Amino acid sequence: MDDPLSFIDAIIRRVSAGNLLAAGLLLATALLCALIAYLRTAERYSLRAFFEFAIPHEVIVHPSARADLLFWVTRRALMPFLMLPAGITFVVAVGYATNRGLGALLGIDQPILGEPGPVTVVVFTLTMLVAYDLSYYLYHTAQHRFPFLWELHKVHHSAEVMIGITKDRVHPLDELMNRAWDGVIPGICFGIWTLLSLDPVEVTVFGVNVYVMRNILMMDFVRHTHFKISFGALNHVVLCPHWHQLHHSTDPRHYDKNFGLLFSFWDRLFGTLCVPKPDEDFKFGIMDRDAAAYQSLSGLYILPLKKMGRHIVRFGRRLRGLPDRPRQSA
């Protein structure tokens, strides 16, 4: 890891090449889950009925679905230039610092294990998955606990229908902050592995591809649809789509529940798990008076920043011992 910039550039080039395959796997997974959900509920089977079930008219024409589509298109324009390089940069930066710091402290100047074998790769994969997932759980919990972060995360929860790409209904600043936080726990884990592995570029590319595969395996697209998919006994380990759909529910009983991304045992461990009834339906969205404002691009991009600004101003006034000004409607 002598040149961090060329190291990051090599990783970005290698990872970008796999995006098309990942998109294809994501689509195939969504189609399979739609078929399974349809076969479980339909009394008569037909191709037309299947597509009406998978793509309901009332969902597609909903203002929230239109906002999702417009937001997804504009976010795609930003993603290649910001999110992927930023995510990799933060992890690699912390990993590089960990590599140098621990290497100097322990007197390690060459990878200990040499070229990684199958066992090393499996252990590396598992540790990086756990590190990423724990990092996400902690940040997701903070998004719901701190008003400053909630104003950004509210963009995601403002969706009133789920159409798959709702998974990307995330404010760019929220995404950037999440990627920065992801640099801490996964970055330290990665840095330790660069002291053990011969080729950190290859290991990192593998790790990022595992991160993409994790999104497919956890059905991030599917869990942001109306398909009530459960994994049965595996729900004790892996958070199924139906359990995540409960997280988007407007029912107060479901607030601040099921924060996990891939694994469900974090919620069980920290007391935030809520198991829905089989085939339970949920109403999605937020209960704010200005909820309708979030169904436009300006509401999704600009409104959260305005509300964050008000929190900053109020915090500054409190630091100076000044009383809060009366709140204005959003």
C-alpha positions as CSV (number, residue, x, y, z in Angstrom):
1,M,0.0,0.0,0.0
2,D,2.7,2.5,-1.0
3,D,0.5,4.7,-3.2
4,P,-3.0,5.2,-1.9
5,L,-4.3,7.1,-4.9
6,S,-3.2,4.5,-7.5
7,F,-4.5,1.8,-5.2
8,I,-8.0,3.5,-5.1
9,D,-7.9,4.1,-8.8
10,A,-7.2,0.4,-9.5
11,I,-10.0,-0.7,-7.3
12,I,-12.5,1.6,-8.9
13,R,-11.6,0.4,-12.4
14,R,-11.9,-3.2,-11.4
15,V,-15.2,-2.8,-9.5
16,S,-16.9,-0.7,-12.2
17,A,-16.5,-3.6,-14.6
18,G,-18.9,-5.8,-12.6
19,N,-21.8,-3.4,-12.4
20,L,-23.7,-4.8,-15.3
21,L,-23.5,-8.4,-13.9
22,A,-24.7,-7.1,-10.5
23,A,-27.7,-5.3,-12.1
24,G,-28.6,-8.5,-14.0
25,L,-28.5,-10.6,-10.8
26,L,-30.5,-8.0,-9.0
27,L,-33.2,-8.0,-11.6
28,A,-33.3,-11.8,-11.7
29,T,-33.6,-12.0,-7.9
30,A,-36.5,-9.5,-8.0
31,L,-38.3,-11.4,-10.7
32,L,-38.0,-14.7,-8.9
33,C,-39.3,-13.2,-5.6
34,A,-42.2,-11.7,-7.5
35,L,-43.0,-15.1,-8.9
36,I,-42.8,-16.8,-5.5
37,A,-45.0,-14.2,-3.9
38,Y,-47.5,-14.4,-6.8
39,L,-47.7,-18.2,-6.6
40,R,-48.3,-18.1,-2.9
41,T,-51.3,-15.7,-3.1
42,A,-53.0,-16.2,-6.5
43,E,-56.0,-18.5,-7.0
44,R,-55.7,-18.6,-10.8
45,Y,-52.5,-18.2,-12.8
46,S,-51.9,-16.1,-15.9
47,L,-49.1,-14.0,-17.3
48,R,-51.3,-10.9,-17.2
49,A,-52.3,-11.5,-13.6
50,F,-48.7,-12.0,-12.7
51,F,-47.7,-8.6,-14.1
52,E,-50.7,-6.9,-12.5
53,F,-49.5,-8.4,-9.2
54,A,-45.9,-7.6,-9.7
55,I,-46.5,-4.0,-11.0
56,P,-49.8,-2.8,-9.6
57,H,-51.3,0.1,-11.4
58,E,-52.2,2.0,-8.2
59,V,-48.6,1.8,-7.1
60,I,-47.0,2.8,-10.4
61,V,-49.2,5.9,-10.8
62,H,-48.7,7.0,-7.2
63,P,-46.9,10.4,-6.7
64,S,-44.4,8.6,-4.4
65,A,-43.5,6.2,-7.3
66,R,-43.0,9.1,-9.7
67,A,-40.8,10.9,-7.1
68,D,-38.8,7.7,-6.7
69,L,-38.2,7.4,-10.4
70,L,-37.1,11.1,-10.8
71,F,-34.9,10.9,-7.7
72,W,-33.3,7.6,-8.9
73,V,-32.5,9.1,-12.3
74,T,-30.9,12.2,-10.8
75,R,-29.0,10.1,-8.2
76,R,-27.6,7.9,-10.9
77,A,-26.0,11.0,-12.5
78,L,-24.2,11.7,-9.2
79,M,-23.4,8.1,-8.1
80,P,-20.5,7.2,-10.4
81,F,-18.7,10.5,-9.6
82,L,-19.4,10.6,-5.9
83,M,-20.7,7.6,-4.1
84,L,-18.6,4.7,-5.3
85,P,-15.2,6.6,-5.2
86,A,-16.2,8.2,-1.8
87,G,-17.1,4.8,-0.3
88,I,-13.9,3.2,-1.4
89,T,-11.8,6.2,-0.5
90,F,-13.0,6.3,3.1
91,V,-12.5,2.6,3.7
92,V,-9.1,2.6,2.0
93,A,-8.0,5.7,3.9
94,V,-8.8,4.3,7.3
95,G,-7.4,0.9,6.1
96,Y,-4.2,2.6,5.0
97,A,-3.8,4.4,8.3
98,T,-4.5,1.1,10.2
99,N,-2.0,-0.7,8.0
100,R,0.8,1.9,8.6
101,G,0.0,2.4,12.3
102,L,-0.2,-1.3,13.3
103,G,2.6,-2.2,10.9
104,A,4.9,0.3,12.6
105,L,3.7,-0.7,16.1
106,L,4.1,-4.4,15.5
107,G,7.1,-4.2,13.2
108,I,5.3,-5.7,10.2
109,D,6.5,-4.5,6.8
110,Q,5.4,-7.5,4.7
111,P,2.1,-9.4,4.6
112,I,2.2,-12.2,7.1
113,L,0.2,-14.8,5.3
114,G,1.5,-14.3,1.7
115,E,-0.9,-15.1,-1.1
116,P,-4.4,-15.8,0.4
117,G,-5.8,-19.3,0.1
118,P,-9.4,-20.4,0.1
119,V,-9.7,-20.5,3.9
120,T,-8.2,-17.0,4.2
121,V,-10.6,-15.6,1.5
122,V,-13.7,-17.2,3.3
123,V,-12.6,-15.7,6.7
124,F,-11.9,-12.4,5.1
125,T,-15.3,-12.4,3.4
126,L,-17.2,-13.2,6.7
127,T,-15.3,-10.6,8.7
128,M,-15.9,-7.9,6.2
129,L,-19.6,-8.7,5.9
130,V,-20.0,-8.6,9.7
131,A,-18.0,-5.3,9.9
132,Y,-20.1,-3.6,7.2
133,D,-23.3,-4.9,8.7
134,L,-22.5,-3.7,12.2
135,S,-21.4,-0.4,10.8
136,Y,-24.7,0.0,9.0
137,Y,-26.7,-1.0,12.1
138,L,-25.0,1.6,14.3
139,Y,-25.4,4.4,11.7
140,H,-29.0,3.5,11.0
141,T,-29.8,3.6,14.7
142,A,-28.2,7.0,14.9
143,Q,-30.3,8.2,12.0
144,H,-33.5,7.5,14.0
145,R,-32.2,8.8,17.3
146,F,-30.6,12.2,16.4
147,P,-32.9,14.9,14.8
148,F,-30.0,16.2,12.6
149,L,-29.6,12.8,10.9
150,W,-33.3,12.0,10.9
151,E,-34.0,15.0,8.7
152,L,-31.8,13.4,6.0
153,H,-33.0,9.8,6.6
154,K,-36.6,11.0,6.5
155,V,-36.2,11.2,2.7
156,H,-36.0,7.4,2.6
157,H,-39.0,6.9,5.0
158,S,-41.2,9.4,3.1
159,A,-41.9,6.8,0.4
160,E,-45.6,5.9,0.6
161,V,-45.3,3.0,-1.9
162,M,-42.4,0.7,-2.5
163,I,-41.2,0.1,-6.0
164,G,-37.8,-1.5,-5.6
165,I,-35.8,1.6,-6.5
166,T,-37.1,3.0,-3.3
167,K,-34.0,1.5,-1.9
168,D,-32.1,4.3,-3.5
169,R,-34.4,7.0,-2.1
170,V,-31.5,8.3,0.0
171,H,-30.3,11.9,0.2
172,P,-26.8,12.2,-1.3
173,L,-25.5,13.9,1.8
174,D,-26.9,11.1,3.9
175,E,-25.3,8.6,1.6
176,L,-21.9,10.4,1.8
177,M,-22.1,10.5,5.6
178,N,-22.9,6.9,5.7
179,R,-20.0,6.0,3.5
180,A,-17.7,8.1,5.7
181,W,-18.9,6.3,8.8
182,D,-18.4,3.0,6.9
183,G,-14.8,3.9,6.7
184,V,-14.3,3.3,10.4
185,I,-15.2,-0.3,11.3
186,P,-14.8,-1.8,7.8
187,G,-11.8,0.4,7.3
188,I,-10.0,-0.9,10.4
189,C,-11.0,-4.5,9.5
190,F,-9.7,-4.0,6.0
191,G,-6.4,-2.4,7.2
192,I,-5.8,-5.5,9.4
193,W,-6.3,-7.7,6.4
194,T,-3.8,-5.8,4.3
195,L,-1.2,-6.8,6.9
196,L,-2.2,-10.4,6.4
197,S,-2.9,-10.6,2.7
198,L,-0.4,-10.5,-0.2
199,D,-2.4,-8.5,-2.7
200,P,-4.7,-5.8,-1.0
201,V,-6.1,-4.7,-4.4
202,E,-7.4,-8.2,-5.2
203,V,-8.7,-8.7,-1.7
204,T,-10.4,-5.3,-1.7
205,V,-12.0,-5.9,-5.1
206,F,-13.2,-9.2,-3.8
207,G,-14.5,-7.5,-0.7
208,V,-16.4,-4.8,-2.6
209,N,-17.9,-7.4,-4.9
210,V,-19.0,-9.3,-1.8
211,Y,-20.6,-6.0,-0.6
212,V,-22.5,-5.8,-3.9
213,M,-23.5,-9.5,-3.6
214,R,-24.6,-8.8,0.0
215,N,-27.1,-6.3,-1.4
216,I,-28.4,-9.0,-3.8
217,L,-28.5,-11.7,-1.1
218,M,-30.3,-9.5,1.4
219,M,-32.7,-8.6,-1.5
220,D,-32.4,-4.9,-0.9
221,F,-34.5,-4.3,-4.1
222,V,-37.1,-6.8,-3.1
223,R,-37.5,-5.6,0.5
224,H,-38.4,-2.2,-0.9
225,T,-41.4,-3.7,-2.7
226,H,-44.8,-5.1,-1.6
227,F,-43.6,-8.7,-1.8
228,K,-43.9,-10.3,1.6
229,I,-40.9,-12.6,1.4
230,S,-39.9,-14.5,4.5
231,F,-36.9,-16.8,4.9
232,G,-38.5,-19.1,7.5
233,A,-36.0,-20.4,10.1
234,L,-33.2,-18.3,8.4
235,N,-35.0,-15.1,9.7
236,H,-33.2,-15.7,13.0
237,V,-29.9,-14.9,11.1
238,V,-30.9,-13.0,8.0
239,L,-33.3,-10.1,8.0
240,C,-36.0,-11.0,5.4
241,P,-37.8,-8.4,3.2
242,H,-41.1,-8.6,5.2
243,W,-39.3,-7.7,8.4
244,H,-37.7,-4.7,6.8
245,Q,-41.0,-3.6,5.4
246,L,-42.2,-3.3,9.0
247,H,-39.4,-0.8,9.6
248,H,-41.1,1.5,7.1
249,S,-44.5,1.2,8.8
250,T,-46.3,4.3,10.1
251,D,-47.7,2.3,13.0
252,P,-46.2,3.7,16.2
253,R,-45.7,0.1,17.4
254,H,-43.2,-0.4,14.6
255,Y,-41.1,2.8,15.1
256,D,-37.4,2.3,15.6
257,K,-37.5,-1.4,14.9
258,N,-35.6,-3.8,12.6
259,F,-32.6,-1.5,11.9
260,G,-30.5,-4.4,10.5
261,L,-29.3,-4.7,6.9
262,L,-28.3,-8.2,6.2
263,F,-28.2,-9.9,9.6
264,S,-31.2,-9.9,12.0
265,F,-29.1,-10.8,15.1
266,W,-28.0,-7.2,15.7
267,D,-31.7,-6.2,16.3
268,R,-32.2,-9.2,18.6
269,L,-29.0,-8.4,20.5
270,F,-29.8,-4.7,21.0
271,G,-33.5,-5.2,21.6
272,T,-34.8,-3.5,18.4
273,L,-36.3,-6.6,16.8
274,C,-40.0,-6.7,15.9
275,V,-41.4,-9.8,14.1
276,P,-44.5,-9.1,11.9
277,K,-47.4,-11.4,11.7
278,P,-47.4,-13.7,8.6
279,D,-48.5,-11.7,5.5
280,E,-49.1,-8.6,7.7
281,D,-49.8,-5.4,5.6
282,F,-48.2,-2.1,6.4
283,K,-48.9,1.5,5.5
284,F,-45.7,3.3,4.5
285,G,-44.6,6.9,4.8
286,I,-44.1,9.5,7.4
287,M,-46.8,11.2,9.6
288,D,-45.4,14.8,9.3
289,R,-47.8,17.6,8.3
290,D,-45.6,18.3,5.2
291,A,-45.3,14.7,4.1
292,A,-46.7,15.5,0.7
293,A,-43.8,17.9,0.1
294,Y,-41.4,14.9,0.0
295,Q,-43.0,13.7,-3.2
296,S,-41.1,16.2,-5.4
297,L,-37.4,16.6,-6.2
298,S,-37.1,19.9,-4.3
299,G,-38.7,18.2,-1.3
300,L,-36.3,15.3,-1.5
301,Y,-33.1,17.3,-2.1
302,I,-33.7,20.8,-0.6
303,L,-36.2,20.5,2.2
304,P,-34.0,18.2,4.3
305,L,-31.2,20.7,4.1
306,K,-33.4,23.5,5.2
307,K,-34.6,21.5,8.2
308,M,-31.1,20.6,9.1
309,G,-30.1,24.3,8.9
310,R,-32.9,25.0,11.5
311,H,-31.5,22.4,13.8
312,I,-28.0,23.9,13.5
313,V,-29.3,27.4,14.3
314,R,-31.3,26.1,17.3
315,F,-28.2,24.2,18.5
316,G,-26.1,27.3,18.1
317,R,-28.5,29.5,20.1
318,R,-28.6,26.9,22.9
319,L,-24.8,27.0,23.1
320,R,-25.0,30.8,23.5
321,G,-27.7,30.5,26.2
322,L,-30.3,32.1,24.0
323,P,-34.0,30.9,24.0
324,D,-35.2,29.0,21.0
325,R,-37.2,31.0,18.5
326,P,-40.8,29.9,17.9
327,R,-40.9,27.1,15.3
328,Q,-42.3,27.9,11.9
329,S,-44.2,25.3,9.8
330,A,-41.9,23.5,7.4
